[in-house]
Amino acid sequence: MTTIADAMSTEVNVPLRDVVGNRELALEVVPETLRPGALDAPVRWAHVSELQDPAPYLVGGELILTAGVNLPEHLDRYVRGLRDAGVTALGFGLTPTVFETLPDALRRACARYGLPLLVVPARTPFLAVNRAVSVALTEAGQREQRRITAAREALTRAAGGGLGELTSALAARLGAWVALVGAGDVLASAHDAPVPLPPQVRELVATVRAGSGIRSATTEAGGSFVVVQPVYPQATASHLVVTGRPRRFDGAERAILAVGAALLGLVGRAGSDAAELGAATTGLLLGRTAPGAVARSLLGSDVVRLVAGVPYRRGPDEVAQRPDWLRARLDTPLVSVLPGRFVAIASAAAPVERLEELRAAGWLAAAGSPAPADRLSEAEADLLLARAQALGRPVVAGDSPLDFDALVAPDASRDFAEKALRPLLSLDREGDRSLVRTLRTWLAHHGGWEPTAAELGVHRNSVRHRIAQVERALGVDLADPETRMRLWFALRWASPEDS
């Protein structure tokens, strides 16, 4: 059975046997209620409840304590509800005023449904049980943290030795076999992993790849508990760490696996990029590799974009000036940072929406049109960058033949807008007539009188009057679609203070 791991699997817990083994509590275990492995079940907290049906308010892993003050008549239903809610054990407190002995019906119900039953003597208050569980959880959390810290340090040292050493170190820390699985389920690195991976494990890998975000999944295969953990930053679409062993992984081991997966992802990507860059550079220098083949090898496509950027306002800080920072945002290893400028070659499918993130970090950037790797144009990049500086925002050239707006020289577009709108701007300054705003709104609503009037907050007759003034001032007929088009671009290219 495959399950997607949730937060509960990584919470700190203590085994039930640690609670039962606390001599100060003097808890008595009812033996017939114990099933194999019951004392190894996790206790995540202790909780007192005298509700007849507390199950809806539980999340699992609790040690429920009750004195039977409100014990329901149908004990089978009560016990079954607790078991189905994931309760680890039921502690029944003996009290002279309620129950001096354990009810046989409760004993039988717990035995029937396999819910461990503990007898809490009258001399042991529930508060003492709560405190003991809390202390045990705190100590367990501290032990786990020390264990995770030691593992993180060891794995970080091992990362310096490359994928193989890191994989072996992670396997040793987990006491398990480990495999780094790449695209096509190819093993990029492995330690004692079964080859090929069993069908159930390959199905689990496919399940994780089909999901989204950083998740992990577990299954049982061939007597082993198997976990699949995506690496970071590639996430589910790229490399996955697969590990397995005969026993389950606890919360600390899950955290150690997450650390190992992150390091494997970073070391694997760095090593892969370095090898691919070296091979690509060698091929170019020897004339054996065409630019398209290099782009396909490094970026997954021979159709690419040229992205250029210059400092914006205060400019980028020391971190944002680094090539690796830009590389992570543009998803490309082909980044060159020069004094006062950067240039990058990215896939045509690169996340150009991140150009806004670059602007926030002090880089104003422009992305050129998608083109084959051997036909990139720095002249286009310079023109787009000039327009980006004029607008104060990133500019991205599209791949449509109609996308000419970004290629119009900033000075030319600004001059065109100023000449085309000059009569309207003059009238607006003289009489506050809002002609430019009215024209913009009217064109945006495709000449609709009602929606224009609604947006402007005026009567439709006022809109008609203003549009007539526009026609007279400009000497044009707005029924002509080409005139509308030209005026629309004039409005788009106008200076902010004019529009």
N, C-alpha and C positions, 0 to 999 in steps of 0.2 A: 504494500500500500504506500502510495506517495503522499507526502504532506508538505505543505509550504510552512516553513518555520515561522513562528510568531514571537512576540516579545516575551511571552511567558516562559519559553524554553531557555531564555538566557537570564532569568531572574535568579537571585541568590536564594538557595534553599538548603535545608539540612535533611538528612534521611530520618525517617521515623524512628529508627533504632537508636539514634542519638538522644531523642526526646525520651523514649522508653528507658534508655540506659542511665538517665539522670537519677541517681539514688536519692537525692534530696526530695524529689517529687513522689517517690514510692508508687509509681503507676503500675498497675497490674494488667497484663495483657490477657485477654480471653483467647486461649489458644485455638479453639475451633473456628474463630473468625479470621484467622490468618491464612492467606493463600501464599504460594511460593513467590518470593520477592517482595512481599508486602512491607517488610521492615526496611526495605531499600527505597520505598516510595518517598518522593520529596514533600517536605512540609515547608510551606512558604510563610505561613503565619498561623497563630492560634486565635480563635474568635469564640466568644460566648454568645449563644443564641438559645432563647427559649421559645422561638416561633414554632408553630406547628408545621410550617413548611418553609424553611429558610432557603431552600434550593434556588429560587429565582434571584436571590441576592448574593450568590456566591460566584466566584470565578475559577475555582479549582485549586487544589493543593492545600486546602485548609485543614487544620485540626479543630473540629467543632467541639465545643464544651457545653454540656447541658446538665442541669440538675433534675430534669424531668418535670419541672414546675408546670409546664403546659404540654406534656407528652400526649400526642394524639392517640385516638383509639385504634386507628389502623396503622400499626407500626411497620407492617410490610411496605406500605406506600411511603411512609416517612423515610425508612432506610433506603429504599430503592431510589427515591429522589435525591438523597445525599450522594449515593454512589454515582448516579448519572450526572450529578453536578461536578464530579471530579474531586469530591472530598477525600482526603488521604486517610483520615481516621476519625472516629467518634469517641470523645471522652465523656464518660458518665460519672458525675459526681455524687457520691453517697452523702446524704444529709439526714440527720435524725428527724427533721420535721417533714420531709418529703418521701425519700426512699432510703431506707437503711440498708437494703440489699439490692443487688442488680436484678431488674425484672427479667424473668425467664423468657418472656415474649420478645424482648429486645435482643437478648442473647441469641435466640433462634433466628430472628430476622437478619441480624448482622452476619451470622454464620451462613444463612441461605444466600445472601447477596454478596458475600465476600468483602464486607466493610470492616476493617480492623476496629475492634472495640476495646477501649482502655477503661479500666475502673480507677477513678480518682478517689482516694480515701478521704474521709471527712476532715482529717487534719491538714490536708493540702488544699489551700484556697486556689480558685481558678486564677487569681492574680499571680500566684507563684508560677503557674504553668505558663501564663502569658509572658511573664518576665524571663523565664528560662528559655523559651523559644526565641524571644527577642535578642537575648544575649548570644545565643547560639548562632542566630542569623548574622549578627554583627561580626562575630569572630570568623564565621565562614566567609563573609564578604571581605574581611581584611586578608584572610589567607588567599582568597581568589585573586585579589588585587596584587598581592606580592607575587603570586604565580604568573599572572599576566604580564607584570612589569619585567620579571626575569626573562620570560619568553620573548617579549618584544625586544629586549636588549640583545638576546642571543640571535634572534632572527635578523635583526638589523646588521649585526656583525657578519652573519652568514651571507647576507645579500651582496657584500663586497666580493664574494667568490663566484658570483654568477648564479644562473638558474639552477644548475645541478646541485651545488652546495646548499642553496636556499631550500630546495625541494626536500633534500635529505634531512636538513635541520628541522623543517616543519614536521616531517614524518616522525622524527625522533621525539619531538615535543608532544605529539598527539598519540604516539604509540600506534600508528596506523599507516596504511599505504596511501600515497598521495600521487595525483596526476594533474598536470596542467594541460587542459584540453583546448586546442585552438579551433579555428574554422574547419569545417569538414570532419570534426572529431579527431583531428590529428593530435597525437601526444607531443606537445612542445617540450615537456620534461616530465619525468616520472621516477618514483622510488617504490619498488616492490609492487607496483600496480599490476593488476591482471591485464594481459594483452591478448586479444582485444578486450575492451571493456564489455562486461556482460550486457545482454539485451536490456535488462531492467535498468541498468545504469545509463545506457544510451537513451532510453526513453525519458529518464529523469533529466538528463542534460537537455533534451529537446523541450521538455516542459518548462525549464527555467529560461531557455532562449526565447520561448514564445511569450514570456511575460514581459513586464516593464519595470524599470527601477531596479534598485539593489535589493535582491531577495535571496533566500536560500531554500533548498528543498531537501527532504530526507526520504529514504526508502530502505526496505530490508531486501537484500539480495544475496543468495547463497550463504546464509548464516552471518552476514555482515550488516551492520548499520552504515549506510552510505549517505554522505552529505555532499551536495553540490553548492558551491559558493561562488558567485561572480566576482571577478577581480575588479579593482578600481584603478584607473578611471574608465576602463573600456565598458564596464557594465555587461548586461546580458547578451549583447550582440557579438561579443568577441570571446576572449578567453575565460574559461571557467576552471576553478579548482575543484577536483573531485577527490574525496578521501573516504576510507572505509576501515572498519575494524569490528571485532565480535561484540563489543559493548557500546552502549549509547554514549554520545558526547554530552558532557555537562556544560553549564553556562560558561565557566572559565575557558573550557576548550573551544567553545564556539567563538569566544572573543579572540583567542589565540589564532584560530583559523582565519578570522577576519583580518587580523594583522598580517598573517602570512599571505593571504590572498592579495591584499593591497601591495605588499612588497613584490610578490611574484608578477603582478600586473605591471608595476613600474620597471622592475629589472628586465622583464621580458620585452616590454615595449622599447626600452632604451637600447637593449641589445639588438633587437630586430631592426630598429631605425638605423643604428650605427652600421650594421651589416649592409642594409639596403642602400644607404647613402654611399658607403664605400664602393659597393658594386656599381652603382649608377655613375659615380664620378669617374671611376676607372674606365667604364664603357664609353663615356663621353670623351675623355682624354685620348683614348685609343681610336676614337671614331667608329666604334663597333655598335654603339647604341644611339638610336634616334631620340630626340627630345620627347616624342610621344610615348615611346616605350619607358623612358625614365619616369614620366608623369604617371603612367599606368602602374608602374611598380611601387612608387612612393605614395600616390594619392588615390589609386584605384580607378583612375580615368585619365584618358589623354586629352579630355576637354577640361580646361582649367580657367581660373580667373587671376588677373593681376590685381593685387590689393596694395594700395599705397596710403601712407599716413604721415601727417605732420603734427607737431605739438599744438595743443588746443588750450587756450587761456593760460593757466599756470604750467601746463605741460605735464607729462607723465613723471611719476616719482621714480626712484631708483629701481624698484621692483618691476614696474610696468615698462621700463626701458629694456628689460632683459629679453633676449630672443625666445627663451623658453616660456616666458609669460605670454608673449604674443602667439607663440606656437600653440599653446594650450587653448587660447581663445579662437584661433582661426583654424585649428585642427590640421596643421600642416607643419612638417619639419623644414620647409623651404622658406626661411625667414632671414632677412638681412637688415640689420639695424645700422644706419649711418648717422652721422651728426645731423640732427634736426629732421630726420626722416626715417621711415622704414618701408621696405618693399617685401611683399610675400607672394608666393605662388600657391594658390589653394585650389582645391577641387571646385568644379562648377557648382557642386551641391554643398559647398561649405556654408556654415551657419552665418550668413552675412548679417542676420539680425543682431549678431553680437557686436556689430560696429557701434551700436549705441553704448554698449558696455565699454568699448574702447574710448568713446568720447567722454564718458563719465570718469575714466582713468587718465584723461589728459591727451588722448590721441584723436585727431579728426581724420577719418579715413574715407576712402572711396574705393569701390570695387568695379573693375572693368567688365566688359562683356565676356560671356563664355566663349572660348576660342581654343582651337588646337594648340598644343604646347609650343609649336614652332611658329605661331602667328600672333604671339602676344605683342601688344603695342604699348610702349612706355609713353608715347605721345598721347594716347587716349587716357592713360592713367593720370598724366599731368593735367589734361583738360578737365577731367572729372574732379580731380583734387582741387583745382582752382574754383570750380563751381561749388564744391563742398565748403570751401573757405568763404565764398561769397554768401552762401546761405546759412553758414554756421551749423550745418548738420551733415551727417554722412550722406553720400550719394552712391547709388548702386545702378549700374547699367543693366538693363534687362536683356533677354535673349529674343525679344520680339522685334520685327522690322519696324513697328510703329513707335518703338521706344527711342525717340530722338531727343527728348527733352534734356536728358543729362548731358548730351553731346553739344549743346548750344553754348557758345562761349559766354561766360558771365557778363562781360562788358556789353556784348551785342544784345543779349536778352534784356539787360537792364535799360539800355538805350531805347530798345523797341518798346518796352513797357512804359517808359517815361513819355515818349512821343505819343503813343496811342492813347494814353489816359490823361494827358496834360489838360485838355479842356474840362474834363470831369473833375479833376483835382482842383482846378482853379475855381469852378463853381462851388464845390464843396467848402473850400476855404472861405469863400465870400459869404455864403449863406447857410452853411451847415445843412445841406440838402441830402446828404447820405447817398449820393448818386453811385459812387463806387461800390459801397456796401450793397446797395439795392441791386446793382447789375450783377455783382458776384453771386448773391443769393438767388436771383432770378435764373441765371444760367445754371447754377447748381441744381435747381429744381426743373430744368429743361423747359423754362418758360411758363411754368405753372403759376397762375396768379394767386390762387388760394394758399398753397403751401408757402409761397414767398411772403404773402401778407401775414400769415400765422407766425412765421419765424421772426419777421421784423417787428411784429406787434402793431401793425397798422392796417387800415382798411384796404381792400384790393383795389379800390379806385385810386388810392394814393400810389400804389405800386404802378398802375397803368400810367398815371401822370408822370411819375419819375422816369419810367422807361421811355416815354415819349420825349422827355427832356434829354435823355441820353442820346436818342437818335438824332435830335436836332443839333445837339452840341458836337457830336462826332460826324454828322453828315452821313450816316449809314442807315441801312435797313436791317433791323435785327431779325427779320424773317429769313434772311439769307444765312444758311448753316455755316458757310465759310467765314462770314463775318463773326458769327458767334464763336467759332473755333479760335480765330485770331485774337478776339477780345479775351477769351478764356485764358489763353497762354499769356497774354499781357498781364492779366490779373495775377496769374501764378508767378510771373517773373518780377512783379512790382516790388519795390522796397517795402519792408514791413510798415514803415511810417506812412507810406502812401496807400496801403491797402486796408 
